[in-house]
Amino acid sequence: SDDPALARMGISMAKGAGVEITVKDLEHFLKSEDVETIIMGFTFAEETGVGDEAMEMLCESLGDEPGCFVNAVEALGQIGDARAIEALSELLGEGEYMGDRELASYALGQIGEPAAESLIWHLGSLSPTDRTREFAARALVDIGKPAVESLITALEEYDGVMWGAIAEVLGEIGDGQAVTRAVKSLIELLSDANQWVREDAKEALKKLGHEVE
């Protein structure tokens, strides 16, 4: 049925029928224009053992015409499954329209801590003036404290291109202990032999509210 309510009713009835289901049987639901129907179809797929195939179908739909996959992105965010991270991350970095990129970042933020590493990568892979970087930072702030460990690790592993952006996100999250750890790591870099490393560390410290002479 093209009526979302009837489609969801059909899924509910099928759940108790004990019939064998393939992902092809669920394609109509997974490609619905109704987010609730997509989520219900995916849940049914998981329960019947074809969850991986259903997730693959949902992620493949992100390659459809720009702007036509909004419902799939929204559903993937609400589902919150880490299997969607790679496809959503690709959309965040390469989506033709900024609105699609922003939607992908929001969905990654809904997935939470498992998506933090991917979002952090986008902080350093883009120009500071690219709004996609802003979207990634906002999603990390939305994740909040669960993203802190990944942010601290990135601060220690990445170079100066990342430090300022990471510092800003940590400051927005407002975790005092995390900020203290970040400040400590950055202060150690103030004695680095490379002038540019020292300057980048100073700038990051300023963004954490720690002025350096």
C-alpha positions as MATLAB code, in Angstrom:
seq = 'SDDPALARMGISMAKGAGVEITVKDLEHFLKSEDVETIIMGFTFAEETGVGDEAMEMLCESLGDEPGCFVNAVEALGQIGDARAIEALSELLGEGEYMGDRELASYALGQIGEPAAESLIWHLGSLSPTDRTREFAARALVDIGKPAVESLITALEEYDGVMWGAIAEVLGEIGDGQAVTRAVKSLIELLSDANQWVREDAKEALKKLGHEVE';
ca = [
       0.000    0.000    0.000;
       1.083    3.588   -0.626;
      -0.611    4.540    2.623;
       2.147    4.563    5.320;
      -0.302    3.595    8.061;
      -1.519    0.562    6.097;
       2.062   -0.389    5.227;
       3.027   -0.330    8.892;
      -0.076   -2.381    9.736;
       1.009   -4.938    7.131;
       4.451   -5.199    8.703;
       2.913   -5.692   12.147;
       0.674   -8.475   10.845;
       3.559  -10.151    9.022;
       5.661  -10.247   12.187;
       3.369  -12.793   13.768;
       2.737  -14.816   10.638;
       6.013  -16.739   10.685;
       6.562  -16.264    6.956;
      10.064  -16.312    5.458;
      11.128  -12.811    4.458;
      13.858  -11.584    2.122;
      15.189   -8.039    1.912;
      13.559   -7.748   -1.524;
      10.188   -8.275    0.154;
      10.934   -5.266    2.353;
      12.238   -2.945   -0.360;
       8.915   -1.132   -0.597;
       9.130   -0.285    3.102;
      12.845    0.533    3.184;
      12.432    2.983    0.313;
       9.277    4.544    1.661;
       8.789    8.310    1.833;
       7.663    7.859    5.430;
      10.456    7.702    8.022;
       8.449    5.667   10.530;
       7.707    3.049    7.873;
      11.403    2.785    6.963;
      12.354    2.278   10.608;
       9.622   -0.297   11.107;
      10.703   -2.141    7.969;
      14.330   -2.173    9.131;
      13.338   -3.432   12.585;
      11.386   -6.242   10.952;
      14.407   -7.056    8.768;
      16.583   -7.333   11.868;
      14.095   -9.615   13.560;
      13.927  -11.903   10.514;
      17.697  -12.150   10.053;
      18.161   -9.875    7.032;
      19.255   -6.786    8.924;
      22.637   -6.537    7.201;
      21.032   -6.626    3.766;
      18.420   -4.058    4.830;
      21.109   -1.723    6.152;
      23.034   -2.123    2.898;
      19.918   -1.237    0.910;
      19.304    1.850    3.045;
      22.905    3.013    2.701;
      22.889    2.431   -1.048;
      19.880    4.728   -1.330;
      22.121    7.614   -0.227;
      23.618    7.474   -3.711;
      20.276    8.353   -5.310;
      19.536   11.757   -6.791;
      20.649   14.580   -4.435;
      17.897   15.581   -2.058;
      15.834   12.435   -2.726;
      17.243   10.433    0.164;
      16.260   12.734    3.010;
      13.928   10.170    4.590;
      16.592    7.448    4.475;
      19.154    9.706    6.167;
      16.682   10.703    8.855;
      15.750    7.061    9.420;
      19.401    5.992    9.676;
      19.962    8.625   12.327;
      16.979    7.487   14.354;
      17.951    3.823   13.957;
      21.368    4.776   15.348;
      23.237    1.793   13.903;
      27.017    2.011   13.475;
      26.766    0.121   10.186;
      25.532    3.359    8.601;
      28.569    5.436    9.603;
      30.642    4.870    6.474;
      27.839    5.811    4.067;
      26.765    8.839    6.111;
      30.380    9.992    6.445;
      30.797    9.808    2.691;
      27.653   11.891    2.227;
      28.932   14.423    4.771;
      32.178   14.831    2.862;
      30.955   14.608   -0.706;
      27.267   15.513   -0.763;
      26.405   17.869   -3.610;
      24.225   20.115   -1.468;
      25.063   21.604    1.922;
      21.614   20.664    3.199;
      22.333   16.996    2.523;
      25.720   17.270    4.250;
      24.147   18.913    7.261;
      21.498   16.195    7.460;
      24.221   13.521    7.305;
      26.149   15.183   10.138;
      23.017   15.291   12.269;
      22.397   11.592   11.642;
      25.993   10.785   12.629;
      25.496   12.788   15.806;
      22.411   10.700   16.575;
      24.438    7.499   16.180;
      26.673    8.870   18.912;
      30.075    7.778   20.172;
      30.732    5.171   17.433;
      30.557    8.011   14.869;
      32.923   10.335   16.754;
      36.108    9.176   15.024;
      34.617    9.721   11.580;
      33.349   13.194   12.499;
      36.751   14.146   13.937;
      38.405   13.115   10.670;
      36.210   15.636    8.872;
      37.472   18.409   11.176;
      40.964   18.058    9.742;
      40.187   17.073    6.190;
      38.401   20.269    5.232;
      39.141   23.953    4.936;
      38.194   25.930    8.082;
      35.839   27.978    5.885;
      33.955   24.912    4.641;
      30.572   24.643    6.367;
      30.944   20.878    6.395;
      33.588   21.297    9.074;
      31.085   23.320   11.081;
      28.497   20.542   10.680;
      30.962   17.917   11.926;
      31.885   20.043   14.938;
      28.238   20.602   15.832;
      27.527   16.868   15.631;
      30.430   16.156   17.985;
      29.081   18.717   20.452;
      25.686   17.002   20.198;
      27.330   13.670   21.054;
      28.882   15.391   24.049;
      30.861   13.586   26.719;
      30.802   10.175   24.973;
      32.960   11.796   22.245;
      35.580   13.133   24.674;
      37.959   10.164   24.616;
      38.066   10.156   20.828;
      38.702   13.916   20.832;
      41.555   13.640   23.344;
      43.098   10.788   21.370;
      42.882   12.862   18.183;
      44.480   15.817   19.949;
      47.445   13.608   20.775;
      47.670   11.855   17.408;
      46.865   14.503   14.794;
      48.912   17.558   13.843;
      48.254   21.262   14.362;
      45.607   21.444   11.632;
      43.301   19.619   14.017;
      44.125   21.145   17.376;
      42.126   24.354   17.143;
      38.979   22.625   15.904;
      39.253   19.901   18.549;
      39.834   22.488   21.262;
      36.718   24.398   20.211;
      34.594   21.250   20.340;
      35.961   20.278   23.767;
      35.238   23.784   25.013;
      31.666   23.567   23.712;
      31.111   20.181   25.340;
      32.246   21.755   28.592;
      33.788   18.714   30.255;
      36.202   20.232   32.794;
      38.365   17.146   33.146;
      38.666   16.786   29.378;
      39.672   20.432   29.004;
      42.315   19.989   31.710;
      43.734   16.959   29.890;
      43.730   18.825   26.595;
      45.488   21.833   28.122;
      48.147   19.573   29.592;
      48.818   17.911   26.232;
      49.018   21.256   24.440;
      51.291   22.857   27.038;
      53.799   20.074   26.453;
      53.910   21.123   22.796;
      54.947   24.679   23.698;
      58.514   23.452   24.093;
      58.578   21.752   20.684;
      61.524   22.660   18.458;
      59.188   23.509   15.566;
      57.899   27.102   15.722;
      54.697   26.256   13.834;
      53.885   23.500   16.318;
      54.301   25.968   19.161;
      52.094   28.555   17.455;
      49.358   26.027   16.707;
      49.440   24.846   20.313;
      49.115   28.438   21.553;
      46.105   29.066   19.343;
      44.412   25.868   20.527;
      45.090   26.784   24.158;
      43.459   30.175   23.622;
      40.336   28.438   22.362;
      40.278   26.489   25.601;
      40.499   29.750   27.553;
      44.131   29.244   28.503;
      46.207   32.293   27.544;
      49.916   31.826   26.907;
      52.538   34.586   26.842;
];
